[in-house]
Amino acid sequence: MPRSKGIVIGFWIVTALFCLQMGFTAYAQLRLPQVAGAFTHLGFPAYFRVELALAKVLGVVLLLAPVPARVKEWAYAGFAIDLGSALIAHLSVGDGPEAWGWAAATGMLWGLSYFFWRRLQAMPASTSSRGEHPVSGDGPAAETNSPGAPHPGTA
């Protein structure tokens, strides 16, 4: 069965929103003093805030770039660890929903993005008469690097 346009559109909308949110939090961690204060409140050292922001930027790039599926899988795993850890950190110091709600809401965007991405992985790509890939790039090479490319060894 060819790839559904709804799945592709859903993937890109949710992934774009997720990446915007993660990009904004990375910016905030690097530039906003109140966010630095929140990291201190949670008990994290100052260098961790910078390290985490750079990891988020790298993860966003990997989710949006045409990279192998295994690399995207690791980016999704890193974001899952980040969001789960943020939720645990806020709950462990007794913060209320105003503090941990963003991590929970972003986690839902992460879950939807990952769900759509896995659905795209399971569906064969439909191609046009010119051999273009419907999600990213042209030709067979793009199929191995697109968000909807099948896992190696699957038909």
Disulfide bonds with the S-S distance in Angstrom:
none
